[in-house]
């Protein structure tokens, strides 16, 4: 790939990843109860930082072991497990809302 195109792709990737990260923090803070909000955002941030370190390390270990073909599988499994856990959390959240009989209060909603 030409160098100018590589720089453009890297720039756009950074823009979209930073935007997505900010939106994740916003979503977590809105969906969390006030007494748990700081903990929820802290855990989200911590797990994101863990993934930012562990992902490249795992990729490097697979390449060093001449198993680079397993890289996609490993990251696909991480994405699949994330999808399942998010689904479970969403189901639990909707069940708790139904048990309370009302919608969760959002920040700024009056």
LOLONU-761957 format. One record per residue: x, y, z of N, C-alpha, C in turn; chain; residue in one letter. Coordinates in steps of 0.1 Angstrom, whole numbers, plus 5000, padded with zeros to 4 digits. Atoms other than C-alpha are relative to their C-alpha. Layout:
% residues N
{n_c1=X	n_c2=Y	n_c3=Z	ca_c1=X	ca_c2=Y	ca_c3=Z	c_c1=X	c_c2=Y	c_c3=Z	mol=A	type=A} $
...
% end
This chain:
% residues 110
{n_c1=5009	n_c2=4988	n_c3=5000	ca_c1=5000	ca_c2=5000	ca_c3=5000	c_c1=5009	c_c2=5012	c_c3=5000	mol=A	type=X} $
{n_c1=4992	n_c2=4987	n_c3=5000	ca_c1=5014	ca_c2=5035	ca_c3=4992	c_c1=5000	c_c2=5006	c_c3=5014	mol=A	type=X} $
{n_c1=4998	n_c2=4994	n_c3=4987	ca_c1=5027	ca_c2=5054	ca_c3=5022	c_c1=4989	c_c2=5010	c_c3=5004	mol=A	type=X} $
{n_c1=5010	n_c2=4990	n_c3=4997	ca_c1=5002	ca_c2=5082	ca_c3=5019	c_c1=4986	c_c2=4993	c_c3=5003	mol=A	type=X} $
{n_c1=5012	n_c2=5007	n_c3=4998	ca_c1=4973	ca_c2=5057	ca_c3=5018	c_c1=5001	c_c2=4993	c_c3=5014	mol=A	type=X} $
{n_c1=4998	n_c2=5006	n_c3=4987	ca_c1=4987	ca_c2=5039	ca_c3=5048	c_c1=4998	c_c2=5010	c_c3=5011	mol=A	type=X} $
{n_c1=5002	n_c2=4990	n_c3=4990	ca_c1=4989	ca_c2=5071	ca_c3=5068	c_c1=4985	c_c2=5004	c_c3=5001	mol=A	type=X} $
{n_c1=5014	n_c2=4997	n_c3=5000	ca_c1=4953	ca_c2=5079	ca_c3=5058	c_c1=4992	c_c2=4990	c_c3=5008	mol=A	type=X} $
{n_c1=5008	n_c2=5011	n_c3=4994	ca_c1=4940	ca_c2=5045	ca_c3=5069	c_c1=5003	c_c2=5000	c_c3=5015	mol=A	type=X} $
{n_c1=4997	n_c2=5000	n_c3=4986	ca_c1=4959	ca_c2=5047	ca_c3=5102	c_c1=4993	c_c2=5012	c_c3=5007	mol=A	type=X} $
{n_c1=5007	n_c2=4988	n_c3=4994	ca_c1=4945	ca_c2=5082	ca_c3=5109	c_c1=4986	c_c2=4998	c_c3=5002	mol=A	type=X} $
{n_c1=5015	n_c2=5003	n_c3=4999	ca_c1=4909	ca_c2=5072	ca_c3=5101	c_c1=4997	c_c2=4989	c_c3=5011	mol=A	type=X} $
{n_c1=5002	n_c2=5010	n_c3=4990	ca_c1=4913	ca_c2=5041	ca_c3=5123	c_c1=5001	c_c2=5006	c_c3=5014	mol=A	type=X} $
{n_c1=4998	n_c2=4993	n_c3=4987	ca_c1=4925	ca_c2=5062	ca_c3=5152	c_c1=4988	c_c2=5009	c_c3=5003	mol=A	type=X} $
{n_c1=5012	n_c2=4991	n_c3=4997	ca_c1=4896	ca_c2=5087	ca_c3=5148	c_c1=4988	c_c2=4991	c_c3=5004	mol=A	type=X} $
{n_c1=5011	n_c2=5009	n_c3=4997	ca_c1=4870	ca_c2=5059	ca_c3=5147	c_c1=5001	c_c2=4993	c_c3=5013	mol=A	type=X} $
{n_c1=4998	n_c2=5007	n_c3=4987	ca_c1=4885	ca_c2=5040	ca_c3=5176	c_c1=4998	c_c2=5009	c_c3=5012	mol=A	type=X} $
{n_c1=5001	n_c2=4991	n_c3=4989	ca_c1=4887	ca_c2=5070	ca_c3=5198	c_c1=4985	c_c2=5004	c_c3=5002	mol=A	type=X} $
{n_c1=5014	n_c2=4997	n_c3=4999	ca_c1=4851	ca_c2=5079	ca_c3=5190	c_c1=4992	c_c2=4989	c_c3=5006	mol=A	type=X} $
{n_c1=5007	n_c2=5011	n_c3=4995	ca_c1=4839	ca_c2=5044	ca_c3=5197	c_c1=5003	c_c2=4998	c_c3=5015	mol=A	type=X} $
{n_c1=4996	n_c2=5002	n_c3=4986	ca_c1=4858	ca_c2=5043	ca_c3=5230	c_c1=4992	c_c2=5011	c_c3=5009	mol=A	type=X} $
{n_c1=5007	n_c2=4990	n_c3=4993	ca_c1=4842	ca_c2=5076	ca_c3=5241	c_c1=4985	c_c2=4996	c_c3=5001	mol=A	type=X} $
{n_c1=5014	n_c2=5004	n_c3=5000	ca_c1=4807	ca_c2=5063	ca_c3=5231	c_c1=4998	c_c2=4988	c_c3=5010	mol=A	type=X} $
{n_c1=5001	n_c2=5011	n_c3=4990	ca_c1=4813	ca_c2=5031	ca_c3=5252	c_c1=4999	c_c2=5006	c_c3=5014	mol=A	type=X} $
{n_c1=5000	n_c2=4994	n_c3=4986	ca_c1=4821	ca_c2=5052	ca_c3=5283	c_c1=4987	c_c2=5007	c_c3=5002	mol=A	type=X} $
{n_c1=5013	n_c2=4992	n_c3=4998	ca_c1=4790	ca_c2=5074	ca_c3=5277	c_c1=4989	c_c2=4990	c_c3=5002	mol=A	type=X} $
{n_c1=5010	n_c2=5010	n_c3=4998	ca_c1=4768	ca_c2=5043	ca_c3=5273	c_c1=5000	c_c2=4993	c_c3=5013	mol=A	type=X} $
{n_c1=4999	n_c2=5006	n_c3=4987	ca_c1=4781	ca_c2=5027	ca_c3=5304	c_c1=4996	c_c2=5009	c_c3=5011	mol=A	type=X} $
{n_c1=5004	n_c2=4991	n_c3=4989	ca_c1=4776	ca_c2=5058	ca_c3=5325	c_c1=4985	c_c2=5003	c_c3=5000	mol=A	type=X} $
{n_c1=5014	n_c2=4998	n_c3=5001	ca_c1=4741	ca_c2=5063	ca_c3=5312	c_c1=4992	c_c2=4988	c_c3=5005	mol=A	type=X} $
{n_c1=5007	n_c2=5012	n_c3=4997	ca_c1=4731	ca_c2=5027	ca_c3=5318	c_c1=5003	c_c2=4995	c_c3=5014	mol=A	type=X} $
{n_c1=4997	n_c2=5005	n_c3=4986	ca_c1=4746	ca_c2=5024	ca_c3=5353	c_c1=4992	c_c2=5009	c_c3=5010	mol=A	type=X} $
{n_c1=5006	n_c2=4992	n_c3=4989	ca_c1=4730	ca_c2=5034	ca_c3=5385	c_c1=5010	c_c2=5010	c_c3=5006	mol=A	type=X} $
{n_c1=4991	n_c2=4990	n_c3=4995	ca_c1=4744	ca_c2=5065	ca_c3=5401	c_c1=5010	c_c2=4995	c_c3=5011	mol=A	type=X} $
{n_c1=4991	n_c2=5005	n_c3=4989	ca_c1=4759	ca_c2=5046	ca_c3=5431	c_c1=5011	c_c2=4991	c_c3=4994	mol=A	type=X} $
{n_c1=4991	n_c2=5009	n_c3=5006	ca_c1=4777	ca_c2=5022	ca_c3=5407	c_c1=5007	c_c2=5006	c_c3=4988	mol=A	type=X} $
{n_c1=4996	n_c2=4994	n_c3=5013	ca_c1=4785	ca_c2=5046	ca_c3=5378	c_c1=5016	c_c2=5001	c_c3=5000	mol=A	type=X} $
{n_c1=4985	n_c2=4999	n_c3=5001	ca_c1=4822	ca_c2=5053	ca_c3=5387	c_c1=5006	c_c2=4986	c_c3=4999	mol=A	type=X} $
{n_c1=4994	n_c2=5014	n_c3=5001	ca_c1=4829	ca_c2=5016	ca_c3=5393	c_c1=4998	c_c2=4994	c_c3=4986	mol=A	type=X} $
{n_c1=5002	n_c2=5006	n_c3=5013	ca_c1=4813	ca_c2=5006	ca_c3=5360	c_c1=5009	c_c2=5006	c_c3=4989	mol=A	type=X} $
{n_c1=4991	n_c2=4994	n_c3=5010	ca_c1=4832	ca_c2=5032	ca_c3=5340	c_c1=5015	c_c2=4996	c_c3=5003	mol=A	type=X} $
{n_c1=4987	n_c2=5005	n_c3=4996	ca_c1=4864	ca_c2=5022	ca_c3=5359	c_c1=5003	c_c2=4986	c_c3=4994	mol=A	type=X} $
{n_c1=4998	n_c2=5014	n_c3=5006	ca_c1=4859	ca_c2=4985	ca_c3=5350	c_c1=5001	c_c2=5000	c_c3=4985	mol=A	type=X} $
{n_c1=5000	n_c2=4999	n_c3=5015	ca_c1=4851	ca_c2=4994	ca_c3=5314	c_c1=5014	c_c2=5005	c_c3=4995	mol=A	type=X} $
{n_c1=4987	n_c2=4994	n_c3=5003	ca_c1=4883	ca_c2=5015	ca_c3=5312	c_c1=5011	c_c2=4990	c_c3=5002	mol=A	type=X} $
{n_c1=4989	n_c2=5010	n_c3=4996	ca_c1=4904	ca_c2=4988	ca_c3=5329	c_c1=5000	c_c2=4989	c_c3=4990	mol=A	type=X} $
{n_c1=5000	n_c2=5011	n_c3=5010	ca_c1=4892	ca_c2=4960	ca_c3=5306	c_c1=5004	c_c2=5004	c_c3=4986	mol=A	type=X} $
{n_c1=4995	n_c2=4995	n_c3=5013	ca_c1=4898	ca_c2=4982	ca_c3=5276	c_c1=5015	c_c2=5001	c_c3=4999	mol=A	type=X} $
{n_c1=4986	n_c2=4999	n_c3=4999	ca_c1=4933	ca_c2=4989	ca_c3=5287	c_c1=5007	c_c2=4986	c_c3=5000	mol=A	type=X} $
{n_c1=4995	n_c2=5013	n_c3=5000	ca_c1=4938	ca_c2=4952	ca_c3=5294	c_c1=5000	c_c2=4994	c_c3=4986	mol=A	type=X} $
{n_c1=5000	n_c2=5005	n_c3=5014	ca_c1=4927	ca_c2=4943	ca_c3=5259	c_c1=5010	c_c2=5007	c_c3=4991	mol=A	type=X} $
{n_c1=4990	n_c2=4993	n_c3=5008	ca_c1=4949	ca_c2=4970	ca_c3=5244	c_c1=5014	c_c2=4995	c_c3=5002	mol=A	type=X} $
{n_c1=4987	n_c2=5006	n_c3=4997	ca_c1=4979	ca_c2=4953	ca_c3=5260	c_c1=5000	c_c2=4985	c_c3=4996	mol=A	type=X} $
{n_c1=5000	n_c2=5014	n_c3=5002	ca_c1=4969	ca_c2=4917	ca_c3=5258	c_c1=4998	c_c2=4996	c_c3=4985	mol=A	type=X} $
{n_c1=5002	n_c2=5003	n_c3=5014	ca_c1=4957	ca_c2=4917	ca_c3=5221	c_c1=5013	c_c2=5000	c_c3=4992	mol=A	type=X} $
{n_c1=4988	n_c2=5000	n_c3=5007	ca_c1=4990	ca_c2=4928	ca_c3=5206	c_c1=5010	c_c2=4989	c_c3=5005	mol=A	type=X} $
{n_c1=4991	n_c2=5010	n_c3=4995	ca_c1=5009	ca_c2=4905	ca_c3=5230	c_c1=4997	c_c2=4986	c_c3=4995	mol=A	type=X} $
{n_c1=5005	n_c2=5013	n_c3=5005	ca_c1=4988	ca_c2=4875	ca_c3=5220	c_c1=5004	c_c2=4999	c_c3=4985	mol=A	type=X} $
{n_c1=4996	n_c2=5000	n_c3=5014	ca_c1=4993	ca_c2=4884	ca_c3=5183	c_c1=5015	c_c2=4997	c_c3=4998	mol=A	type=X} $
{n_c1=4985	n_c2=5002	n_c3=5001	ca_c1=5031	ca_c2=4886	ca_c3=5188	c_c1=5004	c_c2=4986	c_c3=5004	mol=A	type=X} $
{n_c1=4997	n_c2=5014	n_c3=4995	ca_c1=5032	ca_c2=4853	ca_c3=5207	c_c1=4996	c_c2=4990	c_c3=4989	mol=A	type=X} $
{n_c1=5005	n_c2=5009	n_c3=5011	ca_c1=5012	ca_c2=4836	ca_c3=5179	c_c1=5010	c_c2=5001	c_c3=4988	mol=A	type=X} $
{n_c1=4991	n_c2=4999	n_c3=5011	ca_c1=5035	ca_c2=4850	ca_c3=5152	c_c1=5014	c_c2=4994	c_c3=5004	mol=A	type=X} $
{n_c1=4988	n_c2=5005	n_c3=4996	ca_c1=5066	ca_c2=4841	ca_c3=5172	c_c1=5000	c_c2=4984	c_c3=5000	mol=A	type=X} $
{n_c1=5002	n_c2=5015	n_c3=5000	ca_c1=5053	ca_c2=4805	ca_c3=5175	c_c1=4997	c_c2=4995	c_c3=4986	mol=A	type=X} $
{n_c1=5004	n_c2=5004	n_c3=5014	ca_c1=5047	ca_c2=4804	ca_c3=5137	c_c1=4986	c_c2=4996	c_c3=4999	mol=A	type=X} $
{n_c1=5014	n_c2=5004	n_c3=5000	ca_c1=5010	ca_c2=4802	ca_c3=5144	c_c1=4991	c_c2=5013	c_c3=4996	mol=A	type=X} $
{n_c1=5006	n_c2=4988	n_c3=5004	ca_c1=5000	ca_c2=4835	ca_c3=5128	c_c1=4986	c_c2=4998	c_c3=4995	mol=A	type=X} $
{n_c1=5013	n_c2=5003	n_c3=5006	ca_c1=4970	ca_c2=4819	ca_c3=5111	c_c1=4989	c_c2=4999	c_c3=5011	mol=A	type=X} $
{n_c1=5009	n_c2=5001	n_c3=4989	ca_c1=4954	ca_c2=4814	ca_c3=5146	c_c1=4996	c_c2=5014	c_c3=5005	mol=A	type=X} $
{n_c1=5003	n_c2=4987	n_c3=4996	ca_c1=4954	ca_c2=4852	ca_c3=5151	c_c1=4986	c_c2=5004	c_c3=4998	mol=A	type=X} $
{n_c1=5014	n_c2=4996	n_c3=5003	ca_c1=4921	ca_c2=4858	ca_c3=5134	c_c1=4990	c_c2=4992	c_c3=5009	mol=A	type=X} $
{n_c1=5009	n_c2=5008	n_c3=4992	ca_c1=4905	ca_c2=4829	ca_c3=5153	c_c1=5000	c_c2=5004	c_c3=5014	mol=A	type=X} $
{n_c1=5000	n_c2=4996	n_c3=4986	ca_c1=4917	ca_c2=4841	ca_c3=5187	c_c1=4992	c_c2=5013	c_c3=5001	mol=A	type=X} $
{n_c1=5007	n_c2=4988	n_c3=4998	ca_c1=4904	ca_c2=4876	ca_c3=5181	c_c1=4985	c_c2=4999	c_c3=4996	mol=A	type=X} $
{n_c1=5014	n_c2=5003	n_c3=5003	ca_c1=4871	ca_c2=4863	ca_c3=5166	c_c1=4994	c_c2=4994	c_c3=5012	mol=A	type=X} $
{n_c1=5006	n_c2=5006	n_c3=4987	ca_c1=4866	ca_c2=4842	ca_c3=5198	c_c1=4998	c_c2=5011	c_c3=5010	mol=A	type=X} $
{n_c1=5002	n_c2=4989	n_c3=4990	ca_c1=4872	ca_c2=4874	ca_c3=5219	c_c1=4988	c_c2=5008	c_c3=4996	mol=A	type=X} $
{n_c1=5012	n_c2=4992	n_c3=5004	ca_c1=4846	ca_c2=4893	ca_c3=5198	c_c1=4987	c_c2=4992	c_c3=5003	mol=A	type=X} $
{n_c1=5012	n_c2=5008	n_c3=4998	ca_c1=4821	ca_c2=4864	ca_c3=5200	c_c1=4997	c_c2=4999	c_c3=5015	mol=A	type=X} $
{n_c1=5003	n_c2=5000	n_c3=4985	ca_c1=4825	ca_c2=4861	ca_c3=5238	c_c1=4995	c_c2=5013	c_c3=5005	mol=A	type=X} $
{n_c1=5005	n_c2=4987	n_c3=4996	ca_c1=4820	ca_c2=4898	ca_c3=5241	c_c1=4986	c_c2=5002	c_c3=4996	mol=A	type=X} $
{n_c1=5014	n_c2=4999	n_c3=5004	ca_c1=4788	ca_c2=4896	ca_c3=5221	c_c1=4991	c_c2=4993	c_c3=5009	mol=A	type=X} $
{n_c1=5008	n_c2=5008	n_c3=4991	ca_c1=4775	ca_c2=4869	ca_c3=5243	c_c1=4998	c_c2=5006	c_c3=5013	mol=A	type=X} $
{n_c1=5000	n_c2=4993	n_c3=4987	ca_c1=4784	ca_c2=4887	ca_c3=5275	c_c1=4991	c_c2=5013	c_c3=5000	mol=A	type=X} $
{n_c1=5008	n_c2=4987	n_c3=5002	ca_c1=4768	ca_c2=4920	ca_c3=5262	c_c1=4985	c_c2=4996	c_c3=5000	mol=A	type=X} $
{n_c1=5014	n_c2=5005	n_c3=5001	ca_c1=4736	ca_c2=4900	ca_c3=5253	c_c1=4995	c_c2=4996	c_c3=5014	mol=A	type=X} $
{n_c1=5004	n_c2=5004	n_c3=4987	ca_c1=4735	ca_c2=4885	ca_c3=5288	c_c1=4998	c_c2=5012	c_c3=5009	mol=A	type=X} $
{n_c1=5002	n_c2=4988	n_c3=4992	ca_c1=4740	ca_c2=4919	ca_c3=5304	c_c1=4987	c_c2=5007	c_c3=4996	mol=A	type=X} $
{n_c1=5012	n_c2=4993	n_c3=5005	ca_c1=4712	ca_c2=4934	ca_c3=5282	c_c1=4988	c_c2=4993	c_c3=5005	mol=A	type=X} $
{n_c1=5012	n_c2=5008	n_c3=4995	ca_c1=4688	ca_c2=4906	ca_c3=5292	c_c1=4998	c_c2=5002	c_c3=5015	mol=A	type=X} $
{n_c1=5001	n_c2=4998	n_c3=4985	ca_c1=4696	ca_c2=4910	ca_c3=5329	c_c1=4995	c_c2=5014	c_c3=5003	mol=A	type=X} $
{n_c1=5005	n_c2=4986	n_c3=4998	ca_c1=4691	ca_c2=4948	ca_c3=5326	c_c1=4985	c_c2=5001	c_c3=4997	mol=A	type=X} $
{n_c1=5014	n_c2=4999	n_c3=5003	ca_c1=4658	ca_c2=4944	ca_c3=5309	c_c1=4991	c_c2=4993	c_c3=5010	mol=A	type=X} $
{n_c1=5008	n_c2=5008	n_c3=4989	ca_c1=4646	ca_c2=4918	ca_c3=5335	c_c1=4999	c_c2=5009	c_c3=5012	mol=A	type=X} $
{n_c1=5000	n_c2=4991	n_c3=4988	ca_c1=4656	ca_c2=4942	ca_c3=5363	c_c1=4991	c_c2=5012	c_c3=4998	mol=A	type=X} $
{n_c1=5009	n_c2=4989	n_c3=5003	ca_c1=4637	ca_c2=4970	ca_c3=5346	c_c1=4986	c_c2=4996	c_c3=5001	mol=A	type=X} $
{n_c1=5014	n_c2=5006	n_c3=5000	ca_c1=4606	ca_c2=4948	ca_c3=5342	c_c1=4996	c_c2=4997	c_c3=5015	mol=A	type=X} $
{n_c1=5003	n_c2=5003	n_c3=4986	ca_c1=4609	ca_c2=4938	ca_c3=5379	c_c1=4996	c_c2=5013	c_c3=5008	mol=A	type=X} $
{n_c1=5003	n_c2=4987	n_c3=4993	ca_c1=4609	ca_c2=4975	ca_c3=5390	c_c1=4988	c_c2=5006	c_c3=4994	mol=A	type=X} $
{n_c1=5013	n_c2=4994	n_c3=5005	ca_c1=4580	ca_c2=4983	ca_c3=5367	c_c1=5002	c_c2=5013	c_c3=4993	mol=A	type=X} $
{n_c1=4998	n_c2=4987	n_c3=5006	ca_c1=4596	ca_c2=5014	ca_c3=5352	c_c1=5013	c_c2=5000	c_c3=4992	mol=A	type=X} $
{n_c1=4988	n_c2=4999	n_c3=5007	ca_c1=4622	ca_c2=5025	ca_c3=5328	c_c1=5011	c_c2=5006	c_c3=5009	mol=A	type=X} $
{n_c1=4989	n_c2=4994	n_c3=4992	ca_c1=4657	ca_c2=5033	ca_c3=5342	c_c1=5001	c_c2=5015	c_c3=4997	mol=A	type=X} $
{n_c1=4998	n_c2=4986	n_c3=5002	ca_c1=4663	ca_c2=5069	ca_c3=5348	c_c1=5013	c_c2=5003	c_c3=4994	mol=A	type=X} $
{n_c1=4988	n_c2=4996	n_c3=5007	ca_c1=4688	ca_c2=5085	ca_c3=5325	c_c1=5004	c_c2=5013	c_c3=5005	mol=A	type=X} $
{n_c1=4995	n_c2=4988	n_c3=4996	ca_c1=4710	ca_c2=5113	ca_c3=5333	c_c1=4995	c_c2=5011	c_c3=4991	mol=A	type=X} $
{n_c1=5004	n_c2=4989	n_c3=5008	ca_c1=4696	ca_c2=5146	ca_c3=5322	c_c1=4985	c_c2=4999	c_c3=4995	mol=A	type=X} $
{n_c1=5014	n_c2=5002	n_c3=5004	ca_c1=4661	ca_c2=5131	ca_c3=5316	c_c1=4991	c_c2=5006	c_c3=5011	mol=A	type=X} $
{n_c1=5009	n_c2=4994	n_c3=4990	ca_c1=4634	ca_c2=5152	ca_c3=5333	c_c1=4986	c_c2=4998	c_c3=4996	mol=A	type=X} $
% end
